[in-house]
Amino acid sequence: MAPLWGGRYGGDIDERMWRFNASIGVDARMAQADIRGSIAWARALGRASVLEEDEVAALITGLQQIADEFAEERFGLQPGDEDIHTAVERRLGELVGPLAGKLHTGRSRNDQVATDVRLWMLEALPELGEALRALQAAIVAKAEAHLDLLMPGYTHLQPAQPVRFAHWLLSFFWMLDRDHARLQDLLARVAQCPLGAAALAGNVYGIDRQWLAQELGMLGVLENSMDAVSARDIVIEALSWGAILGTHLSRLAEDLIIYSSAEFGFLRLAERYTTGSSIMPQKRNPDSMELVRGKTGRLVGNLTRLLVVVKGLPSTYDKDLQEDKEPLFDTVDTLADLLPITAGVVESLEVRPLAMQAALDDAMLATDLADYLVKRGLPFREAHHLVGQAVRLAEERGIGLLALSLEDYRTIWPAFEPDLFDVLSFEGSVDARSARGGTARSAVVAQLALARERLAG
């Protein structure tokens, strides 16, 4: 089959240029989307009286057969198949003859590929949304199972204040929940139909574009034909979403790597999510989480790649846009691995309470002691300063805040009373933070209930 654009050419294209120009090696995975769009287009041509009813039926029968061939991996690509559109039209011609040439009436590959990409995204992205929800569910289940476990909380990777293990883990639930919300918001913009915009100027055959959108399960149409064929911001937005989600997964992976190290020992990854060393028999490396962290670089790179491609393009379609699909497909494929692997790690995670309890240090209660002074009328800055002196005194003696005597405290501030020791409690510290979003048991229980509502919704 000659190229779809070959009529004005008098000779053959350079062989290297043909390979350079062809995209079938990348866009063949959009075959089902391309066929869906073509079936809808055939029906639209029939509604516009461009095709007879029997012609529409014959085209649809042929297209459905091609869809089956792709689904059953029986479709044979040919050397002249420049892209998925060419391949489908070539095979359709083999099945229905010259009638296949009528299918492209009023349609350009410009609006065709723009439609294919959106249809493909509307299939692929919700599957990632389900995988994201599965990870969130694993986080909630693990948090609920360890509701009363305390651990050190860190800022700057330095011990800060005691928190509930469940509270730490749920912090990632809410990051991922925003990612899920961003995806839903994105899908509404993906579901805008470019088909019927033709090459750039619109359609002359009276095609009902709103009907086309409904036929394809989309919410509406892109209102400007020039914008319709060139708009790739939805792909950029998907890559941005993937990069943000990857960053959140990477942060979770980083914590899991740190907390499962021998120096911390708070957690232990299941053996099936680790690998050994080729030289050190004792090693059990958290490679699953290291790869999650590392592959985030791919996701960020895919976003950067397409942003650079489109940043200086002139109006409407340019062949540069052929570069949109590789990063999109790679981001989807990468996340399709990262999400279930991370969920599996969380589900199978061994939590080690004794190591967490052993890491709780009296110094983490310094803020509680400052709050004690504030409640007795001191300005917080003065209270902060006084407690800092108590911390220094304890450090100089090599003991904790609890080991200082009442007399020691009174040398710093004479009005200290014996009840100061009542606030120097890890459980008390945690449960004092009962405001919404805090780490108190009541606040975390409320947080878990809200998380369950989000998952059910």
C-alpha positions as CSV (number, residue, x, y, z in Angstrom):
1,M,0.0,0.0,0.0
2,A,1.3,3.4,-0.9
3,P,1.7,6.1,1.8
4,L,-1.5,7.9,2.6
5,W,0.2,11.1,1.4
6,G,2.1,9.7,-1.6
7,G,0.0,11.1,-4.5
8,R,2.0,14.2,-5.1
9,Y,5.4,12.4,-4.8
10,G,7.2,11.2,-7.9
11,G,9.8,9.0,-6.3
12,D,10.6,6.8,-3.3
13,I,11.3,8.3,0.1
14,D,14.8,7.6,1.5
15,E,14.8,4.3,3.4
16,R,16.4,5.8,6.5
17,M,13.9,8.7,6.3
18,W,11.1,6.2,6.2
19,R,12.3,4.5,9.3
20,F,12.9,7.8,11.0
21,N,9.4,9.0,10.1
22,A,7.5,5.9,10.9
23,S,5.9,5.5,14.3
24,I,4.3,2.1,14.0
25,G,6.8,0.6,16.5
26,V,5.4,2.9,19.2
27,D,1.8,3.7,18.3
28,A,0.7,0.1,17.5
29,R,-0.5,-0.3,21.1
30,M,-3.2,2.3,20.3
31,A,-4.8,-0.1,17.8
32,Q,-8.0,-0.7,19.7
33,A,-8.4,3.1,20.3
34,D,-7.8,3.7,16.7
35,I,-10.5,1.2,15.7
36,R,-13.0,2.6,18.2
37,G,-12.5,6.0,16.7
38,S,-12.8,4.7,13.2
39,I,-16.1,2.8,14.0
40,A,-17.5,6.0,15.5
41,W,-16.3,8.0,12.4
42,A,-18.0,5.5,10.1
43,R,-21.3,5.9,11.9
44,A,-20.9,9.7,11.9
45,L,-20.4,9.6,8.1
46,G,-23.5,7.5,7.8
47,R,-25.5,10.0,10.0
48,A,-24.3,12.8,7.7
49,S,-25.4,10.8,4.6
50,V,-21.8,10.6,3.3
51,L,-22.0,6.8,3.5
52,E,-24.9,4.5,2.8
53,E,-26.2,2.3,5.6
54,D,-24.7,-0.9,4.0
55,E,-21.3,0.8,3.6
56,V,-21.3,1.7,7.2
57,A,-22.2,-1.8,8.2
58,A,-19.4,-3.3,6.0
59,L,-16.8,-0.9,7.3
60,I,-17.8,-1.7,10.9
61,T,-17.7,-5.4,10.3
62,G,-14.2,-5.1,8.8
63,L,-13.0,-2.9,11.7
64,Q,-14.4,-5.3,14.3
65,Q,-12.5,-8.2,12.6
66,I,-9.3,-6.1,12.7
67,A,-9.9,-5.4,16.4
68,D,-10.2,-9.2,17.0
69,E,-7.0,-9.8,15.2
70,F,-5.2,-7.3,17.4
71,A,-6.8,-8.8,20.5
72,E,-5.8,-12.3,19.6
73,E,-2.3,-11.1,18.4
74,R,-3.0,-12.3,14.9
75,F,-2.6,-8.9,13.1
76,G,0.4,-8.9,10.8
77,L,2.2,-5.6,10.4
78,Q,3.7,-4.9,6.9
79,P,6.8,-3.0,5.9
80,G,4.6,-0.2,4.5
81,D,2.7,0.3,7.7
82,E,3.9,3.8,8.6
83,D,1.7,4.1,11.7
84,I,-1.3,2.5,13.3
85,H,-3.7,4.4,11.2
86,T,-2.0,3.2,8.0
87,A,-1.9,-0.3,9.2
88,V,-5.6,-0.4,10.1
89,E,-6.7,1.2,6.8
90,R,-4.4,-1.1,4.8
91,R,-5.9,-4.2,6.5
92,L,-9.4,-2.8,6.1
93,G,-8.8,-2.5,2.3
94,E,-7.8,-6.2,2.2
95,L,-11.1,-7.1,3.9
96,V,-13.6,-4.8,2.3
97,G,-11.9,-3.5,-0.9
98,P,-12.0,0.0,-2.2
99,L,-14.8,0.9,0.3
100,A,-12.0,1.3,2.9
101,G,-10.9,4.4,1.1
102,K,-14.1,6.1,2.0
103,L,-13.5,5.8,5.8
104,H,-11.0,8.7,5.8
105,T,-13.5,11.1,4.2
106,G,-13.3,14.4,6.1
107,R,-10.8,13.0,8.6
108,S,-7.1,13.8,9.0
109,R,-4.5,11.8,10.8
110,N,-4.1,15.0,12.8
111,D,-7.5,14.7,14.5
112,Q,-7.4,10.9,14.3
113,V,-4.2,10.6,16.4
114,A,-5.3,13.2,18.8
115,T,-8.5,11.2,19.4
116,D,-6.6,7.9,19.7
117,V,-4.3,9.3,22.4
118,R,-7.3,10.5,24.4
119,L,-9.2,7.2,24.0
120,W,-6.1,5.3,25.1
121,M,-5.6,7.5,28.1
122,L,-9.2,7.0,29.1
123,E,-8.6,3.3,29.2
124,A,-5.2,3.3,30.8
125,L,-5.4,6.0,33.5
126,P,-8.4,4.7,35.4
127,E,-6.5,1.4,35.8
128,L,-3.7,3.3,37.5
129,G,-6.4,5.0,39.6
130,E,-7.5,1.6,40.8
131,A,-4.0,0.5,41.6
132,L,-3.5,3.8,43.5
133,R,-6.6,3.1,45.6
134,A,-5.3,-0.4,46.3
135,L,-2.1,1.1,47.7
136,Q,-4.1,3.5,49.8
137,A,-6.2,0.6,51.1
138,A,-3.0,-1.3,52.1
139,I,-1.8,1.8,54.0
140,V,-5.1,2.1,55.9
141,A,-5.1,-1.6,56.8
142,K,-1.5,-1.5,58.1
143,A,-2.2,1.6,60.1
144,E,-5.3,0.2,61.7
145,A,-3.4,-2.9,62.7
146,H,-0.9,-0.9,64.6
147,L,-3.0,2.0,66.0
148,D,-1.5,2.1,69.4
149,L,2.2,1.7,68.4
150,L,4.4,4.8,69.1
151,M,7.6,5.7,67.3
152,P,9.9,8.7,67.0
153,G,8.8,11.4,64.6
154,Y,11.6,13.2,62.7
155,T,12.3,16.5,61.2
156,H,15.6,17.0,59.4
157,L,16.0,13.3,60.0
158,Q,16.6,14.1,63.7
159,P,14.4,12.8,66.5
160,A,11.7,15.4,67.1
161,Q,8.5,14.3,68.9
162,P,6.8,10.9,69.5
163,V,4.0,10.0,67.1
164,R,1.8,7.1,66.3
165,F,3.2,4.7,63.7
166,A,-0.3,4.8,62.1
167,H,-0.1,8.6,61.9
168,W,3.3,8.4,60.1
169,L,1.9,5.9,57.6
170,L,-1.3,7.7,57.0
171,S,0.7,10.8,56.0
172,F,1.3,9.0,52.7
173,F,-2.4,8.1,52.4
174,W,-3.2,11.7,52.1
175,M,-0.4,12.5,49.6
176,L,-1.8,9.7,47.4
177,D,-5.3,10.8,48.0
178,R,-4.5,14.2,46.4
179,D,-2.9,12.3,43.5
180,H,-6.1,10.4,43.1
181,A,-8.1,13.6,43.1
182,R,-5.7,15.1,40.5
183,L,-6.3,12.1,38.3
184,Q,-10.1,12.5,38.4
185,D,-9.7,16.2,37.5
186,L,-7.4,15.3,34.6
187,L,-9.7,12.7,33.2
188,A,-12.5,15.3,32.7
189,R,-10.1,17.2,30.4
190,V,-8.9,14.1,28.6
191,A,-12.5,13.3,27.8
192,Q,-12.9,16.2,25.3
193,C,-13.2,15.0,21.7
194,P,-10.9,16.3,18.9
195,L,-12.5,14.1,16.1
196,G,-14.1,16.1,13.4
197,A,-11.5,18.9,13.5
198,A,-9.9,17.4,10.4
199,A,-6.4,18.7,9.6
200,L,-6.8,22.0,11.3
201,A,-9.7,24.0,9.8
202,G,-12.7,21.9,10.6
203,N,-15.1,19.6,8.8
204,V,-17.1,20.2,5.6
205,Y,-19.4,17.1,5.8
206,G,-21.8,18.2,8.4
207,I,-20.4,15.9,11.1
208,D,-22.2,16.0,14.5
209,R,-19.2,16.3,16.7
210,Q,-21.2,16.3,19.9
211,W,-22.7,13.0,18.9
212,L,-19.2,11.7,18.1
213,A,-18.1,12.7,21.6
214,Q,-21.0,10.8,23.2
215,E,-20.5,7.8,21.0
216,L,-16.9,7.6,22.2
217,G,-17.8,8.1,25.8
218,M,-16.4,11.5,26.0
219,L,-17.9,14.5,27.9
220,G,-17.7,17.1,25.1
221,V,-15.7,18.5,22.2
222,L,-12.7,20.7,21.8
223,E,-14.2,24.0,20.5
224,N,-11.5,25.1,18.2
225,S,-10.2,22.9,15.4
226,M,-6.7,24.3,15.4
227,D,-6.4,23.7,19.1
228,A,-8.0,20.3,18.8
229,V,-5.3,18.8,16.5
230,S,-2.4,20.3,18.4
231,A,-3.4,20.1,22.1
232,R,-1.1,17.9,24.0
233,D,-1.5,19.6,27.4
234,I,-3.5,16.6,28.6
235,V,-0.5,14.4,27.9
236,I,1.8,16.9,29.7
237,E,-0.7,17.0,32.5
238,A,-0.7,13.2,32.7
239,L,3.1,13.1,32.8
240,S,3.1,15.8,35.5
241,W,0.6,13.8,37.5
242,G,2.8,10.7,37.1
243,A,5.9,12.7,38.2
244,I,4.1,14.0,41.3
245,L,2.7,10.5,42.1
246,G,6.2,9.1,41.6
247,T,7.7,11.6,43.9
248,H,5.2,10.6,46.6
249,L,6.0,7.0,46.1
250,S,9.7,7.8,46.2
251,R,9.3,9.6,49.6
252,L,7.5,6.5,51.0
253,A,10.2,4.3,49.6
254,E,12.9,6.4,51.2
255,D,11.3,6.2,54.6
256,L,10.8,2.4,54.3
257,I,14.5,2.1,53.3
258,I,15.7,4.1,56.2
259,Y,13.4,2.5,58.8
260,S,14.2,-1.0,57.6
261,S,18.0,-0.4,57.9
262,A,19.9,-2.1,60.6
263,E,20.6,1.2,62.3
264,F,16.8,1.8,62.8
265,G,15.3,-1.6,62.6
266,F,11.7,-0.3,62.9
267,L,10.5,-2.3,59.9
268,R,11.5,-5.4,57.9
269,L,10.6,-5.8,54.2
270,A,9.3,-9.2,53.2
271,E,11.9,-11.4,51.6
272,R,10.0,-11.5,48.3
273,Y,10.5,-7.7,47.9
274,T,14.2,-7.8,48.6
275,T,17.3,-9.2,46.8
276,G,20.6,-10.5,48.0
277,S,24.2,-9.7,47.3
278,S,26.4,-11.5,44.8
279,I,29.3,-11.4,47.2
280,M,28.0,-10.8,50.7
281,P,25.8,-13.8,51.8
282,Q,24.1,-12.0,54.7
283,K,22.7,-9.1,52.7
284,R,19.0,-8.5,52.2
285,N,18.7,-5.3,50.1
286,P,15.5,-3.3,49.8
287,D,15.8,-3.2,46.0
288,S,12.1,-2.9,45.4
289,M,12.0,0.4,47.2
290,E,15.2,1.6,45.8
291,L,13.9,1.0,42.3
292,V,10.7,2.8,43.1
293,R,12.8,5.7,44.3
294,G,15.1,5.5,41.2
295,K,12.3,5.1,38.6
296,T,10.8,8.4,39.7
297,G,13.7,9.9,37.7
298,R,12.1,8.3,34.6
299,L,8.8,9.9,35.4
300,V,10.2,13.3,35.9
301,G,12.3,12.9,32.8
302,N,9.3,12.0,30.7
303,L,7.6,15.2,31.8
304,T,10.6,17.3,31.0
305,R,11.0,15.6,27.6
306,L,7.6,16.5,26.3
307,L,7.7,20.0,27.8
308,V,10.8,20.6,25.8
309,V,9.2,19.1,22.6
310,V,6.2,21.4,22.7
311,K,7.6,24.6,24.1
312,G,8.4,26.2,20.7
313,L,5.9,24.6,18.3
314,P,4.0,26.8,15.9
315,S,0.3,26.5,15.6
316,T,-1.6,23.3,14.9
317,Y,0.0,19.9,14.1
318,D,3.7,19.4,13.7
319,K,5.5,16.1,13.4
320,D,7.3,16.9,16.6
321,L,4.1,15.8,18.4
322,Q,4.9,12.2,17.3
323,E,7.2,12.3,20.3
324,D,4.3,12.5,22.8
325,K,3.5,8.8,22.9
326,E,6.7,7.2,24.1
327,P,6.9,9.2,27.3
328,L,3.2,8.7,27.9
329,F,3.4,5.0,27.5
330,D,6.5,4.7,29.6
331,T,5.0,6.7,32.4
332,V,1.9,4.5,32.4
333,D,3.9,1.3,32.2
334,T,6.3,2.5,35.0
335,L,3.4,3.4,37.4
336,A,1.7,0.1,36.5
337,D,4.7,-1.6,38.1
338,L,5.4,0.8,40.9
339,L,1.9,1.0,42.5
340,P,1.2,-2.7,43.0
341,I,4.8,-3.4,44.1
342,T,4.6,-0.6,46.7
343,A,1.2,-2.0,47.8
344,G,2.7,-5.4,48.2
345,V,5.6,-4.1,50.3
346,V,3.2,-2.2,52.6
347,E,0.9,-5.2,53.0
348,S,3.7,-7.6,53.8
349,L,5.7,-5.2,56.0
350,E,6.9,-6.6,59.3
351,V,6.5,-3.9,62.0
352,R,8.9,-4.1,65.0
353,P,7.5,-2.4,68.0
354,L,10.4,-3.0,70.4
355,A,12.9,-1.2,68.1
356,M,10.5,1.8,67.9
357,Q,10.0,1.9,71.6
358,A,13.7,1.7,72.3
359,A,14.3,4.6,70.0
360,L,11.9,6.9,72.0
361,D,14.1,9.4,73.9
362,D,13.2,11.7,76.8
363,A,14.5,14.6,74.8
364,M,11.5,14.3,72.4
365,L,9.4,15.5,75.3
366,A,11.1,18.9,75.5
367,T,8.2,20.6,73.7
368,D,5.8,19.1,76.2
369,L,7.8,20.6,79.0
370,A,7.7,24.0,77.3
371,D,3.9,23.7,76.9
372,Y,3.8,22.9,80.6
373,L,5.5,26.3,81.3
374,V,3.3,28.1,78.9
375,K,0.2,26.9,80.7
376,R,1.7,28.4,83.8
377,G,1.8,31.8,82.2
378,L,5.3,32.0,80.7
379,P,5.7,33.3,77.1
380,F,6.5,30.5,74.8
381,R,9.9,32.0,73.9
382,E,10.9,32.2,77.5
383,A,9.6,28.7,78.1
384,H,11.6,27.4,75.1
385,H,14.8,29.0,76.5
386,L,14.3,27.5,80.0
387,V,13.6,24.0,78.6
388,G,16.7,24.3,76.4
389,Q,18.7,24.8,79.6
390,A,17.2,21.7,81.0
391,V,18.1,19.7,77.9
392,R,21.7,21.0,78.1
393,L,21.9,20.0,81.7
394,A,20.7,16.5,81.0
395,E,23.1,16.1,78.1
396,E,26.0,17.3,80.3
397,R,25.2,14.6,82.9
398,G,24.5,11.9,80.2
399,I,20.9,11.4,81.4
400,G,17.4,12.0,80.2
401,L,14.9,14.7,81.1
402,L,13.1,12.2,83.3
403,A,16.3,11.5,85.3
404,L,16.7,15.2,86.4
405,S,15.4,15.9,89.9
406,L,12.9,18.5,90.9
407,E,15.7,20.4,92.5
408,D,17.6,20.3,89.2
409,Y,14.6,21.8,87.4
410,R,14.1,24.5,90.1
411,T,17.7,25.7,89.6
412,I,16.5,26.6,86.1
413,W,13.1,28.0,87.1
414,P,12.1,28.1,90.8
415,A,8.4,27.7,90.2
416,F,8.6,24.2,88.8
417,E,6.2,21.8,90.6
418,P,6.3,18.0,91.0
419,D,3.5,17.7,88.4
420,L,6.1,18.6,85.7
421,F,6.9,14.8,85.6
422,D,3.3,14.1,84.6
423,V,3.8,15.7,81.2
424,L,7.1,13.8,80.6
425,S,5.3,10.8,79.2
426,F,5.4,9.5,75.6
427,E,1.7,8.4,75.7
428,G,0.7,11.7,77.3
429,S,2.6,13.7,74.7
430,V,1.0,11.9,71.8
431,D,-2.5,12.0,73.1
432,A,-2.3,15.7,74.0
433,R,-2.2,16.4,70.3
434,S,-5.9,15.7,69.8
435,A,-6.8,18.5,67.4
436,R,-7.9,17.4,64.0
437,G,-5.0,16.0,62.0
438,G,-3.0,15.3,65.2
439,T,-1.3,12.2,66.4
440,A,-3.6,11.5,69.4
441,R,-5.5,8.2,69.3
442,S,-8.8,10.0,68.9
443,A,-7.5,12.1,66.1
444,V,-6.0,9.1,64.3
445,V,-9.2,7.1,64.7
446,A,-11.1,10.0,63.1
447,Q,-8.5,10.2,60.3
448,L,-8.8,6.5,59.6
449,A,-12.6,6.8,59.4
450,L,-12.3,9.6,56.9
451,A,-9.7,7.6,54.9
452,R,-12.2,4.7,54.8
453,E,-14.8,7.1,53.5
454,R,-12.5,8.2,50.7
455,L,-11.8,4.7,49.7
456,A,-15.5,3.8,49.7
457,G,-16.3,6.9,47.6
